[in-house]
Amino acid sequence: MNDWIHQYRKEGEAGLSKKGGRPKKDPESYKVRIAQLEMENELLKKFHTELRKDELARRNIGSSNHTEGDTQ
């Protein structure tokens, strides 16, 4: 809070018109980051699909446990 008082005493009203804070990011950097995240999501979806296929194959999901000779 004392910073703006010090600034006013040093530079007058002109010192209060200065913008402070963090500089704004370049919109292009957001586009690059979004593209990276979209690519990562696609890779994760493919990886998840492959893991799911392997898991189902290990469990023999979808195949019957009965042989042709079984009668029940």
PDB file of N, CA, C, O and CB in Angstrom:
ATOM      1  N   MET A   1       0.820  -1.185   0.000  1.00  0.00           N
ATOM      2  CA  MET A   1       0.000   0.000   0.000  1.00  0.00           C
ATOM      3  C   MET A   1       0.862   1.246   0.000  1.00  0.00           C
ATOM      4  O   MET A   1       0.480   2.245  -0.608  1.00  0.00           O
ATOM      5  CB  MET A   1      -0.931   0.000   1.190  1.00  0.00           C
ATOM      6  N   ASN A   2       1.977   1.224   0.640  1.00  0.00           N
ATOM      7  CA  ASN A   2       2.850   2.399   0.710  1.00  0.00           C
ATOM      8  C   ASN A   2       3.567   2.671  -0.601  1.00  0.00           C
ATOM      9  O   ASN A   2       4.087   3.767  -0.809  1.00  0.00           O
ATOM     10  CB  ASN A   2       3.867   2.223   1.810  1.00  0.00           C
ATOM     11  N   ASP A   3       3.598   1.694  -1.477  1.00  0.00           N
ATOM     12  CA  ASP A   3       4.276   1.879  -2.755  1.00  0.00           C
ATOM     13  C   ASP A   3       3.642   3.001  -3.561  1.00  0.00           C
ATOM     14  O   ASP A   3       4.360   3.828  -4.123  1.00  0.00           O
ATOM     15  CB  ASP A   3       4.256   0.588  -3.558  1.00  0.00           C
ATOM     16  N   TRP A   4       2.315   3.052  -3.631  1.00  0.00           N
ATOM     17  CA  TRP A   4       1.657   4.082  -4.431  1.00  0.00           C
ATOM     18  C   TRP A   4       1.841   5.452  -3.795  1.00  0.00           C
ATOM     19  O   TRP A   4       1.900   6.454  -4.507  1.00  0.00           O
ATOM     20  CB  TRP A   4       0.164   3.769  -4.592  1.00  0.00           C
ATOM     21  N   ILE A   5       1.934   5.515  -2.466  1.00  0.00           N
ATOM     22  CA  ILE A   5       2.188   6.802  -1.797  1.00  0.00           C
ATOM     23  C   ILE A   5       3.587   7.296  -2.146  1.00  0.00           C
ATOM     24  O   ILE A   5       3.782   8.465  -2.478  1.00  0.00           O
ATOM     25  CB  ILE A   5       2.030   6.670  -0.251  1.00  0.00           C
ATOM     26  N   HIS A   6       4.542   6.400  -2.067  1.00  0.00           N
ATOM     27  CA  HIS A   6       5.923   6.744  -2.407  1.00  0.00           C
ATOM     28  C   HIS A   6       6.005   7.196  -3.866  1.00  0.00           C
ATOM     29  O   HIS A   6       6.680   8.173  -4.188  1.00  0.00           O
ATOM     30  CB  HIS A   6       6.868   5.538  -2.158  1.00  0.00           C
ATOM     31  N   GLN A   7       5.309   6.470  -4.740  1.00  0.00           N
ATOM     32  CA  GLN A   7       5.311   6.807  -6.162  1.00  0.00           C
ATOM     33  C   GLN A   7       4.701   8.197  -6.390  1.00  0.00           C
ATOM     34  O   GLN A   7       5.215   8.979  -7.191  1.00  0.00           O
ATOM     35  CB  GLN A   7       4.535   5.740  -6.968  1.00  0.00           C
ATOM     36  N   TYR A   8       3.618   8.496  -5.692  1.00  0.00           N
ATOM     37  CA  TYR A   8       2.954   9.794  -5.838  1.00  0.00           C
ATOM     38  C   TYR A   8       3.871  10.919  -5.361  1.00  0.00           C
ATOM     39  O   TYR A   8       3.968  11.964  -6.005  1.00  0.00           O
ATOM     40  CB  TYR A   8       1.625   9.816  -5.051  1.00  0.00           C
ATOM     41  N   ARG A   9       4.528  10.703  -4.252  1.00  0.00           N
ATOM     42  CA  ARG A   9       5.426  11.744  -3.722  1.00  0.00           C
ATOM     43  C   ARG A   9       6.630  11.957  -4.636  1.00  0.00           C
ATOM     44  O   ARG A   9       7.140  13.071  -4.760  1.00  0.00           O
ATOM     45  CB  ARG A   9       5.906  11.369  -2.309  1.00  0.00           C
ATOM     46  N   LYS A  10       7.068  10.893  -5.265  1.00  0.00           N
ATOM     47  CA  LYS A  10       8.235  10.978  -6.133  1.00  0.00           C
ATOM     48  C   LYS A  10       7.900  11.595  -7.492  1.00  0.00           C
ATOM     49  O   LYS A  10       8.657  12.430  -7.986  1.00  0.00           O
ATOM     50  CB  LYS A  10       8.833   9.599  -6.327  1.00  0.00           C
ATOM     51  N   GLU A  11       6.752  11.187  -8.119  1.00  0.00           N
ATOM     52  CA  GLU A  11       6.450  11.588  -9.487  1.00  0.00           C
ATOM     53  C   GLU A  11       5.135  12.339  -9.644  1.00  0.00           C
ATOM     54  O   GLU A  11       4.799  12.752 -10.753  1.00  0.00           O
ATOM     55  CB  GLU A  11       6.429  10.389 -10.354  1.00  0.00           C
ATOM     56  N   GLY A  12       4.392  12.524  -8.575  1.00  0.00           N
ATOM     57  CA  GLY A  12       3.107  13.210  -8.675  1.00  0.00           C
ATOM     58  C   GLY A  12       2.064  12.309  -9.311  1.00  0.00           C
ATOM     59  O   GLY A  12       2.181  11.085  -9.266  1.00  0.00           O
ATOM     60  N   GLU A  13       1.035  12.921  -9.910  1.00  0.00           N
ATOM     61  CA  GLU A  13      -0.057  12.146 -10.507  1.00  0.00           C
ATOM     62  C   GLU A  13       0.419  11.254 -11.653  1.00  0.00           C
ATOM     63  O   GLU A  13      -0.157  10.192 -11.889  1.00  0.00           O
ATOM     64  CB  GLU A  13      -1.142  13.082 -11.009  1.00  0.00           C
ATOM     65  N   ALA A  14       1.451  11.671 -12.356  1.00  0.00           N
ATOM     66  CA  ALA A  14       1.975  10.868 -13.461  1.00  0.00           C
ATOM     67  C   ALA A  14       2.482   9.510 -12.961  1.00  0.00           C
ATOM     68  O   ALA A  14       2.412   8.513 -13.680  1.00  0.00           O
ATOM     69  CB  ALA A  14       3.108  11.627 -14.181  1.00  0.00           C
ATOM     70  N   GLY A  15       2.977   9.478 -11.759  1.00  0.00           N
ATOM     71  CA  GLY A  15       3.475   8.220 -11.188  1.00  0.00           C
ATOM     72  C   GLY A  15       2.368   7.229 -10.893  1.00  0.00           C
ATOM     73  O   GLY A  15       2.610   6.025 -10.804  1.00  0.00           O
ATOM     74  N   LEU A  16       1.144   7.735 -10.739  1.00  0.00           N
ATOM     75  CA  LEU A  16       0.019   6.844 -10.443  1.00  0.00           C
ATOM     76  C   LEU A  16      -0.583   6.221 -11.699  1.00  0.00           C
ATOM     77  O   LEU A  16      -1.314   5.234 -11.613  1.00  0.00           O
ATOM     78  CB  LEU A  16      -1.055   7.601  -9.691  1.00  0.00           C
ATOM     79  N   SER A  17      -0.284   6.785 -12.848  1.00  0.00           N
ATOM     80  CA  SER A  17      -0.883   6.270 -14.076  1.00  0.00           C
ATOM     81  C   SER A  17      -0.123   5.080 -14.665  1.00  0.00           C
ATOM     82  O   SER A  17      -0.585   4.453 -15.618  1.00  0.00           O
ATOM     83  CB  SER A  17      -0.960   7.370 -15.099  1.00  0.00           C
ATOM     84  N   LYS A  18       1.020   4.782 -14.105  1.00  0.00           N
ATOM     85  CA  LYS A  18       1.804   3.650 -14.603  1.00  0.00           C
ATOM     86  C   LYS A  18       1.108   2.342 -14.284  1.00  0.00           C
ATOM     87  O   LYS A  18       0.591   2.140 -13.186  1.00  0.00           O
ATOM     88  CB  LYS A  18       3.215   3.659 -14.002  1.00  0.00           C
ATOM     89  N   LYS A  19       1.109   1.469 -15.260  1.00  0.00           N
ATOM     90  CA  LYS A  19       0.533   0.142 -15.071  1.00  0.00           C
ATOM     91  C   LYS A  19       1.566  -0.742 -14.384  1.00  0.00           C
ATOM     92  O   LYS A  19       2.744  -0.731 -14.743  1.00  0.00           O
ATOM     93  CB  LYS A  19       0.081  -0.479 -16.432  1.00  0.00           C
ATOM     94  N   GLY A  20       1.129  -1.481 -13.427  1.00  0.00           N
ATOM     95  CA  GLY A  20       2.025  -2.384 -12.716  1.00  0.00           C
ATOM     96  C   GLY A  20       1.601  -3.811 -12.940  1.00  0.00           C
ATOM     97  O   GLY A  20       0.678  -4.088 -13.705  1.00  0.00           O
ATOM     98  N   GLY A  21       2.260  -4.687 -12.288  1.00  0.00           N
ATOM     99  CA  GLY A  21       1.889  -6.089 -12.358  1.00  0.00           C
ATOM    100  C   GLY A  21       2.647  -6.856 -13.415  1.00  0.00           C
ATOM    101  O   GLY A  21       3.590  -6.357 -14.029  1.00  0.00           O
ATOM    102  N   ARG A  22       2.217  -8.050 -13.604  1.00  0.00           N
ATOM    103  CA  ARG A  22       2.856  -8.968 -14.522  1.00  0.00           C
ATOM    104  C   ARG A  22       2.518  -8.609 -15.969  1.00  0.00           C
ATOM    105  O   ARG A  22       1.366  -8.291 -16.263  1.00  0.00           O
ATOM    106  CB  ARG A  22       2.436 -10.402 -14.215  1.00  0.00           C
ATOM    107  N   PRO A  23       3.485  -8.652 -16.869  1.00  0.00           N
ATOM    108  CA  PRO A  23       3.181  -8.369 -18.274  1.00  0.00           C
ATOM    109  C   PRO A  23       2.261  -9.443 -18.850  1.00  0.00           C
ATOM    110  O   PRO A  23       2.305 -10.602 -18.438  1.00  0.00           O
ATOM    111  CB  PRO A  23       4.479  -8.279 -19.102  1.00  0.00           C
ATOM    112  N   LYS A  24       1.441  -9.046 -19.794  1.00  0.00           N
ATOM    113  CA  LYS A  24       0.502  -9.979 -20.418  1.00  0.00           C
ATOM    114  C   LYS A  24       1.259 -10.946 -21.321  1.00  0.00           C
ATOM    115  O   LYS A  24       2.264 -10.594 -21.940  1.00  0.00           O
ATOM    116  CB  LYS A  24      -0.581  -9.218 -21.226  1.00  0.00           C
ATOM    117  N   LYS A  25       0.746 -12.175 -21.378  1.00  0.00           N
ATOM    118  CA  LYS A  25       1.363 -13.186 -22.231  1.00  0.00           C
ATOM    119  C   LYS A  25       0.938 -12.978 -23.673  1.00  0.00           C
ATOM    120  O   LYS A  25      -0.131 -12.444 -23.967  1.00  0.00           O
ATOM    121  CB  LYS A  25       0.990 -14.602 -21.760  1.00  0.00           C
ATOM    122  N   ASP A  26       1.803 -13.414 -24.547  1.00  0.00           N
ATOM    123  CA  ASP A  26       1.540 -13.352 -25.978  1.00  0.00           C
ATOM    124  C   ASP A  26       0.466 -14.368 -26.339  1.00  0.00           C
ATOM    125  O   ASP A  26       0.585 -15.535 -25.964  1.00  0.00           O
ATOM    126  CB  ASP A  26       2.832 -13.608 -26.789  1.00  0.00           C
ATOM    127  N   PRO A  27      -0.582 -13.962 -27.060  1.00  0.00           N
ATOM    128  CA  PRO A  27      -1.641 -14.911 -27.439  1.00  0.00           C
ATOM    129  C   PRO A  27      -1.112 -16.104 -28.230  1.00  0.00           C
ATOM    130  O   PRO A  27      -1.695 -17.187 -28.169  1.00  0.00           O
ATOM    131  CB  PRO A  27      -2.702 -14.200 -28.256  1.00  0.00           C
ATOM    132  N   GLU A  28      -0.036 -15.928 -28.960  1.00  0.00           N
ATOM    133  CA  GLU A  28       0.547 -17.043 -29.713  1.00  0.00           C
ATOM    134  C   GLU A  28       1.050 -18.139 -28.778  1.00  0.00           C
ATOM    135  O   GLU A  28       0.976 -19.322 -29.111  1.00  0.00           O
ATOM    136  CB  GLU A  28       1.695 -16.544 -30.601  1.00  0.00           C
ATOM    137  N   SER A  29       1.562 -17.751 -27.610  1.00  0.00           N
ATOM    138  CA  SER A  29       2.051 -18.767 -26.680  1.00  0.00           C
ATOM    139  C   SER A  29       0.901 -19.630 -26.180  1.00  0.00           C
ATOM    140  O   SER A  29       1.094 -20.816 -25.911  1.00  0.00           O
ATOM    141  CB  SER A  29       2.779 -18.111 -25.496  1.00  0.00           C
ATOM    142  N   TYR A  30      -0.298 -19.053 -26.051  1.00  0.00           N
ATOM    143  CA  TYR A  30      -1.464 -19.839 -25.668  1.00  0.00           C
ATOM    144  C   TYR A  30      -1.828 -20.834 -26.764  1.00  0.00           C
ATOM    145  O   TYR A  30      -2.174 -21.979 -26.476  1.00  0.00           O
ATOM    146  CB  TYR A  30      -2.652 -18.921 -25.368  1.00  0.00           C
ATOM    147  N   LYS A  31      -1.751 -20.403 -28.008  1.00  0.00           N
ATOM    148  CA  LYS A  31      -2.080 -21.289 -29.128  1.00  0.00           C
ATOM    149  C   LYS A  31      -1.118 -22.471 -29.179  1.00  0.00           C
ATOM    150  O   LYS A  31      -1.527 -23.607 -29.420  1.00  0.00           O
ATOM    151  CB  LYS A  31      -2.042 -20.516 -30.460  1.00  0.00           C
ATOM    152  N   VAL A  32       0.152 -22.196 -28.952  1.00  0.00           N
ATOM    153  CA  VAL A  32       1.159 -23.266 -28.971  1.00  0.00           C
ATOM    154  C   VAL A  32       0.882 -24.241 -27.838  1.00  0.00           C
ATOM    155  O   VAL A  32       0.940 -25.454 -28.036  1.00  0.00           O
ATOM    156  CB  VAL A  32       2.598 -22.684 -28.848  1.00  0.00           C
ATOM    157  N   ARG A  33       0.582 -23.722 -26.652  1.00  0.00           N
ATOM    158  CA  ARG A  33       0.317 -24.576 -25.486  1.00  0.00           C
ATOM    159  C   ARG A  33      -0.933 -25.431 -25.709  1.00  0.00           C
ATOM    160  O   ARG A  33      -0.946 -26.615 -25.372  1.00  0.00           O
ATOM    161  CB  ARG A  33       0.152 -23.716 -24.212  1.00  0.00           C
ATOM    162  N   ILE A  34      -1.978 -24.832 -26.274  1.00  0.00           N
ATOM    163  CA  ILE A  34      -3.207 -25.570 -26.557  1.00  0.00           C
ATOM    164  C   ILE A  34      -2.930 -26.693 -27.551  1.00  0.00           C
ATOM    165  O   ILE A  34      -3.434 -27.803 -27.382  1.00  0.00           O
ATOM    166  CB  ILE A  34      -4.297 -24.625 -27.103  1.00  0.00           C
ATOM    167  N   ALA A  35      -2.136 -26.420 -28.582  1.00  0.00           N
ATOM    168  CA  ALA A  35      -1.793 -27.445 -29.573  1.00  0.00           C
ATOM    169  C   ALA A  35      -1.034 -28.598 -28.907  1.00  0.00           C
ATOM    170  O   ALA A  35      -1.281 -29.764 -29.215  1.00  0.00           O
ATOM    171  CB  ALA A  35      -0.944 -26.832 -30.720  1.00  0.00           C
ATOM    172  N   GLN A  36      -0.115 -28.273 -28.000  1.00  0.00           N
ATOM    173  CA  GLN A  36       0.632 -29.311 -27.294  1.00  0.00           C
ATOM    174  C   GLN A  36      -0.300 -30.178 -26.450  1.00  0.00           C
ATOM    175  O   GLN A  36      -0.181 -31.403 -26.441  1.00  0.00           O
ATOM    176  CB  GLN A  36       1.714 -28.682 -26.408  1.00  0.00           C
ATOM    177  N   LEU A  37      -1.219 -29.539 -25.747  1.00  0.00           N
ATOM    178  CA  LEU A  37      -2.141 -30.283 -24.892  1.00  0.00           C
ATOM    179  C   LEU A  37      -3.096 -31.147 -25.711  1.00  0.00           C
ATOM    180  O   LEU A  37      -3.422 -32.263 -25.306  1.00  0.00           O
ATOM    181  CB  LEU A  37      -2.933 -29.323 -24.015  1.00  0.00           C
ATOM    182  N   GLU A  38      -3.544 -30.643 -26.858  1.00  0.00           N
ATOM    183  CA  GLU A  38      -4.418 -31.446 -27.714  1.00  0.00           C
ATOM    184  C   GLU A  38      -3.682 -32.672 -28.240  1.00  0.00           C
ATOM    185  O   GLU A  38      -4.259 -33.757 -28.308  1.00  0.00           O
ATOM    186  CB  GLU A  38      -4.946 -30.606 -28.885  1.00  0.00           C
ATOM    187  N   MET A  39      -2.417 -32.510 -28.610  1.00  0.00           N
ATOM    188  CA  MET A  39      -1.622 -33.635 -29.085  1.00  0.00           C
ATOM    189  C   MET A  39      -1.432 -34.656 -27.955  1.00  0.00           C
ATOM    190  O   MET A  39      -1.529 -35.864 -28.174  1.00  0.00           O
ATOM    191  CB  MET A  39      -0.250 -33.146 -29.618  1.00  0.00           C
ATOM    192  N   GLU A  40      -1.166 -34.163 -26.768  1.00  0.00           N
ATOM    193  CA  GLU A  40      -0.994 -35.042 -25.617  1.00  0.00           C
ATOM    194  C   GLU A  40      -2.287 -35.820 -25.334  1.00  0.00           C
ATOM    195  O   GLU A  40      -2.241 -37.015 -25.044  1.00  0.00           O
ATOM    196  CB  GLU A  40      -0.575 -34.226 -24.375  1.00  0.00           C
ATOM    197  N   ASN A  41      -3.421 -35.151 -25.418  1.00  0.00           N
ATOM    198  CA  ASN A  41      -4.700 -35.827 -25.200  1.00  0.00           C
ATOM    199  C   ASN A  41      -4.925 -36.943 -26.212  1.00  0.00           C
ATOM    200  O   ASN A  41      -5.378 -38.028 -25.847  1.00  0.00           O
ATOM    201  CB  ASN A  41      -5.847 -34.825 -25.272  1.00  0.00           C
ATOM    202  N   GLU A  42      -4.613 -36.690 -27.477  1.00  0.00           N
ATOM    203  CA  GLU A  42      -4.775 -37.719 -28.504  1.00  0.00           C
ATOM    204  C   GLU A  42      -3.882 -38.926 -28.229  1.00  0.00           C
ATOM    205  O   GLU A  42      -4.307 -40.072 -28.377  1.00  0.00           O
ATOM    206  CB  GLU A  42      -4.464 -37.142 -29.885  1.00  0.00           C
ATOM    207  N   LEU A  43      -2.642 -38.658 -27.829  1.00  0.00           N
ATOM    208  CA  LEU A  43      -1.727 -39.762 -27.514  1.00  0.00           C
ATOM    209  C   LEU A  43      -2.230 -40.564 -26.321  1.00  0.00           C
ATOM    210  O   LEU A  43      -2.159 -41.792 -26.320  1.00  0.00           O
ATOM    211  CB  LEU A  43      -0.313 -39.227 -27.229  1.00  0.00           C
ATOM    212  N   LEU A  44      -2.736 -39.877 -25.313  1.00  0.00           N
ATOM    213  CA  LEU A  44      -3.252 -40.574 -24.133  1.00  0.00           C
ATOM    214  C   LEU A  44      -4.483 -41.404 -24.469  1.00  0.00           C
ATOM    215  O   LEU A  44      -4.651 -42.501 -23.936  1.00  0.00           O
ATOM    216  CB  LEU A  44      -3.589 -39.572 -23.031  1.00  0.00           C
ATOM    217  N   LYS A  45      -5.339 -40.902 -25.341  1.00  0.00           N
ATOM    218  CA  LYS A  45      -6.520 -41.670 -25.761  1.00  0.00           C
ATOM    219  C   LYS A  45      -6.088 -42.948 -26.473  1.00  0.00           C
ATOM    220  O   LYS A  45      -6.634 -44.020 -26.210  1.00  0.00           O
ATOM    221  CB  LYS A  45      -7.431 -40.819 -26.688  1.00  0.00           C
ATOM    222  N   LYS A  46      -5.110 -42.842 -27.373  1.00  0.00           N
ATOM    223  CA  LYS A  46      -4.623 -44.016 -28.097  1.00  0.00           C
ATOM    224  C   LYS A  46      -3.987 -45.025 -27.131  1.00  0.00           C
ATOM    225  O   LYS A  46      -4.207 -46.232 -27.239  1.00  0.00           O
ATOM    226  CB  LYS A  46      -3.603 -43.595 -29.178  1.00  0.00           C
ATOM    227  N   PHE A  47      -3.201 -44.507 -26.193  1.00  0.00           N
ATOM    228  CA  PHE A  47      -2.551 -45.359 -25.210  1.00  0.00           C
ATOM    229  C   PHE A  47      -3.596 -46.073 -24.358  1.00  0.00           C
ATOM    230  O   PHE A  47      -3.470 -47.268 -24.091  1.00  0.00           O
ATOM    231  CB  PHE A  47      -1.605 -44.535 -24.324  1.00  0.00           C
ATOM    232  N   HIS A  48      -4.619 -45.347 -23.934  1.00  0.00           N
ATOM    233  CA  HIS A  48      -5.685 -45.933 -23.126  1.00  0.00           C
ATOM    234  C   HIS A  48      -6.410 -47.029 -23.905  1.00  0.00           C
ATOM    235  O   HIS A  48      -6.724 -48.081 -23.348  1.00  0.00           O
ATOM    236  CB  HIS A  48      -6.680 -44.848 -22.679  1.00  0.00           C
ATOM    237  N   THR A  49      -6.672 -46.792 -25.169  1.00  0.00           N
ATOM    238  CA  THR A  49      -7.345 -47.792 -26.006  1.00  0.00           C
ATOM    239  C   THR A  49      -6.515 -49.067 -26.096  1.00  0.00           C
ATOM    240  O   THR A  49      -7.048 -50.170 -25.981  1.00  0.00           O
ATOM    241  CB  THR A  49      -7.607 -47.230 -27.416  1.00  0.00           C
ATOM    242  N   GLU A  50      -5.215 -48.913 -26.300  1.00  0.00           N
ATOM    243  CA  GLU A  50      -4.334 -50.090 -26.382  1.00  0.00           C
ATOM    244  C   GLU A  50      -4.282 -50.830 -25.054  1.00  0.00           C
ATOM    245  O   GLU A  50      -4.312 -52.060 -25.038  1.00  0.00           O
ATOM    246  CB  GLU A  50      -2.917 -49.674 -26.803  1.00  0.00           C
ATOM    247  N   LEU A  51      -4.204 -50.113 -23.947  1.00  0.00           N
ATOM    248  CA  LEU A  51      -4.193 -50.762 -22.642  1.00  0.00           C
ATOM    249  C   LEU A  51      -5.489 -51.529 -22.406  1.00  0.00           C
ATOM    250  O   LEU A  51      -5.478 -52.639 -21.873  1.00  0.00           O
ATOM    251  CB  LEU A  51      -3.981 -49.729 -21.533  1.00  0.00           C
ATOM    252  N   ARG A  52      -6.591 -50.934 -22.805  1.00  0.00           N
ATOM    253  CA  ARG A  52      -7.897 -51.574 -22.635  1.00  0.00           C
ATOM    254  C   ARG A  52      -7.980 -52.856 -23.470  1.00  0.00           C
ATOM    255  O   ARG A  52      -8.502 -53.866 -22.999  1.00  0.00           O
ATOM    256  CB  ARG A  52      -9.032 -50.601 -23.033  1.00  0.00           C
ATOM    257  N   LYS A  53      -7.473 -52.821 -24.692  1.00  0.00           N
ATOM    258  CA  LYS A  53      -7.470 -54.015 -25.538  1.00  0.00           C
ATOM    259  C   LYS A  53      -6.654 -55.131 -24.890  1.00  0.00           C
ATOM    260  O   LYS A  53      -7.078 -56.286 -24.854  1.00  0.00           O
ATOM    261  CB  LYS A  53      -6.909 -53.686 -26.934  1.00  0.00           C
ATOM    262  N   ASP A  54      -5.480 -54.769 -24.379  1.00  0.00           N
ATOM    263  CA  ASP A  54      -4.624 -55.760 -23.721  1.00  0.00           C
ATOM    264  C   ASP A  54      -5.309 -56.341 -22.493  1.00  0.00           C
ATOM    265  O   ASP A  54      -5.241 -57.546 -22.253  1.00  0.00           O
ATOM    266  CB  ASP A  54      -3.281 -55.134 -23.326  1.00  0.00           C
ATOM    267  N   GLU A  55      -5.962 -55.497 -21.722  1.00  0.00           N
ATOM    268  CA  GLU A  55      -6.641 -55.959 -20.515  1.00  0.00           C
ATOM    269  C   GLU A  55      -7.775 -56.930 -20.864  1.00  0.00           C
ATOM    270  O   GLU A  55      -7.931 -57.968 -20.221  1.00  0.00           O
ATOM    271  CB  GLU A  55      -7.192 -54.759 -19.720  1.00  0.00           C
ATOM    272  N   LEU A  56      -8.550 -56.590 -21.872  1.00  0.00           N
ATOM    273  CA  LEU A  56      -9.643 -57.458 -22.291  1.00  0.00           C
ATOM    274  C   LEU A  56      -9.108 -58.779 -22.834  1.00  0.00           C
ATOM    275  O   LEU A  56      -9.696 -59.831 -22.580  1.00  0.00           O
ATOM    276  CB  LEU A  56     -10.504 -56.761 -23.347  1.00  0.00           C
ATOM    277  N   ALA A  57      -8.008 -58.743 -23.572  1.00  0.00           N
ATOM    278  CA  ALA A  57      -7.416 -59.965 -24.112  1.00  0.00           C
ATOM    279  C   ALA A  57      -6.913 -60.868 -22.985  1.00  0.00           C
ATOM    280  O   ALA A  57      -7.049 -62.089 -23.052  1.00  0.00           O
ATOM    281  CB  ALA A  57      -6.265 -59.625 -25.075  1.00  0.00           C
ATOM    282  N   ARG A  58      -6.332 -60.258 -21.952  1.00  0.00           N
ATOM    283  CA  ARG A  58      -5.841 -61.052 -20.822  1.00  0.00           C
ATOM    284  C   ARG A  58      -6.977 -61.743 -20.082  1.00  0.00           C
ATOM    285  O   ARG A  58      -6.816 -62.857 -19.583  1.00  0.00           O
ATOM    286  CB  ARG A  58      -5.060 -60.168 -19.857  1.00  0.00           C
ATOM    287  N   ARG A  59      -8.094 -61.097 -20.016  1.00  0.00           N
ATOM    288  CA  ARG A  59      -9.247 -61.666 -19.311  1.00  0.00           C
ATOM    289  C   ARG A  59     -10.059 -62.611 -20.195  1.00  0.00           C
ATOM    290  O   ARG A  59     -10.965 -63.290 -19.712  1.00  0.00           O
ATOM    291  CB  ARG A  59     -10.143 -60.551 -18.798  1.00  0.00           C
ATOM    292  N   ASN A  60      -9.742 -62.653 -21.467  1.00  0.00           N
ATOM    293  CA  ASN A  60     -10.507 -63.441 -22.437  1.00  0.00           C
ATOM    294  C   ASN A  60     -11.966 -63.019 -22.460  1.00  0.00           C
ATOM    295  O   ASN A  60     -12.864 -63.856 -22.555  1.00  0.00           O
ATOM    296  CB  ASN A  60     -10.402 -64.932 -22.118  1.00  0.00           C
ATOM    297  N   ILE A  61     -12.189 -61.757 -22.375  1.00  0.00           N
ATOM    298  CA  ILE A  61     -13.554 -61.227 -22.412  1.00  0.00           C
ATOM    299  C   ILE A  61     -14.110 -61.465 -23.818  1.00  0.00           C
ATOM    300  O   ILE A  61     -13.436 -61.214 -24.817  1.00  0.00           O
ATOM    301  CB  ILE A  61     -13.589 -59.691 -22.033  1.00  0.00           C
ATOM    302  N   GLY A  62     -15.333 -61.946 -23.874  1.00  0.00           N
ATOM    303  CA  GLY A  62     -15.974 -62.154 -25.157  1.00  0.00           C
ATOM    304  C   GLY A  62     -15.826 -63.562 -25.697  1.00  0.00           C
ATOM    305  O   GLY A  62     -16.533 -63.953 -26.625  1.00  0.00           O
ATOM    306  N   SER A  63     -14.908 -64.327 -25.118  1.00  0.00           N
ATOM    307  CA  SER A  63     -14.787 -65.708 -25.582  1.00  0.00           C
ATOM    308  C   SER A  63     -15.540 -66.609 -24.620  1.00  0.00           C
ATOM    309  O   SER A  63     -15.624 -66.325 -23.425  1.00  0.00           O
ATOM    310  CB  SER A  63     -13.293 -66.141 -25.696  1.00  0.00           C
ATOM    311  N   SER A  64     -16.072 -67.669 -25.135  1.00  0.00           N
ATOM    312  CA  SER A  64     -16.850 -68.598 -24.326  1.00  0.00           C
ATOM    313  C   SER A  64     -15.929 -69.545 -23.590  1.00  0.00           C
ATOM    314  O   SER A  64     -14.889 -69.946 -24.114  1.00  0.00           O
ATOM    315  CB  SER A  64     -17.838 -69.381 -25.192  1.00  0.00           C
ATOM    316  N   ASN A  65     -16.311 -69.906 -22.364  1.00  0.00           N
ATOM    317  CA  ASN A  65     -15.535 -70.869 -21.588  1.00  0.00           C
ATOM    318  C   ASN A  65     -15.966 -72.299 -21.883  1.00  0.00           C
ATOM    319  O   ASN A  65     -15.355 -73.247 -21.390  1.00  0.00           O
ATOM    320  CB  ASN A  65     -15.673 -70.581 -20.098  1.00  0.00           C
ATOM    321  N   HIS A  66     -17.012 -72.458 -22.684  1.00  0.00           N
ATOM    322  CA  HIS A  66     -17.518 -73.781 -23.007  1.00  0.00           C
ATOM    323  C   HIS A  66     -16.844 -74.314 -24.278  1.00  0.00           C
ATOM    324  O   HIS A  66     -16.583 -73.572 -25.225  1.00  0.00           O
ATOM    325  CB  HIS A  66     -19.049 -73.744 -23.181  1.00  0.00           C
ATOM    326  N   THR A  67     -16.575 -75.612 -24.265  1.00  0.00           N
ATOM    327  CA  THR A  67     -16.061 -76.264 -25.475  1.00  0.00           C
ATOM    328  C   THR A  67     -17.234 -76.935 -26.175  1.00  0.00           C
ATOM    329  O   THR A  67     -18.336 -76.993 -25.631  1.00  0.00           O
ATOM    330  CB  THR A  67     -14.928 -77.307 -25.137  1.00  0.00           C
ATOM    331  N   GLU A  68     -17.000 -77.437 -27.369  1.00  0.00           N
ATOM    332  CA  GLU A  68     -18.083 -78.059 -28.142  1.00  0.00           C
ATOM    333  C   GLU A  68     -18.604 -79.313 -27.470  1.00  0.00           C
ATOM    334  O   GLU A  68     -19.773 -79.661 -27.638  1.00  0.00           O
ATOM    335  CB  GLU A  68     -17.609 -78.394 -29.548  1.00  0.00           C
ATOM    336  N   GLY A  69     -17.775 -79.990 -26.724  1.00  0.00           N
ATOM    337  CA  GLY A  69     -18.171 -81.235 -26.064  1.00  0.00           C
ATOM    338  C   GLY A  69     -18.990 -80.989 -24.809  1.00  0.00           C
ATOM    339  O   GLY A  69     -19.632 -81.921 -24.324  1.00  0.00           O
ATOM    340  N   ASP A  70     -18.999 -79.796 -24.268  1.00  0.00           N
ATOM    341  CA  ASP A  70     -19.739 -79.506 -23.043  1.00  0.00           C
ATOM    342  C   ASP A  70     -21.236 -79.503 -23.323  1.00  0.00           C
ATOM    343  O   ASP A  70     -21.705 -78.946 -24.316  1.00  0.00           O
ATOM    344  CB  ASP A  70     -19.299 -78.153 -22.447  1.00  0.00           C
ATOM    345  N   THR A  71     -21.969 -80.141 -22.419  1.00  0.00           N
ATOM    346  CA  THR A  71     -23.425 -80.089 -22.506  1.00  0.00           C
ATOM    347  C   THR A  71     -23.967 -79.674 -21.174  1.00  0.00           C
ATOM    348  O   THR A  71     -23.660 -80.299 -20.159  1.00  0.00           O
ATOM    349  CB  THR A  71     -24.020 -81.441 -22.940  1.00  0.00           C
ATOM    350  N   GLN A  72     -24.754 -78.652 -21.149  1.00  0.00           N
ATOM    351  CA  GLN A  72     -25.357 -78.202 -19.902  1.00  0.00           C
ATOM    352  C   GLN A  72     -26.675 -77.608 -20.155  1.00  0.00           C
ATOM    353  O   GLN A  72     -27.344 -77.168 -19.220  1.00  0.00           O
ATOM    354  CB  GLN A  72     -24.490 -77.221 -19.193  1.00  0.00           C
TER     355      GLN A  72
END
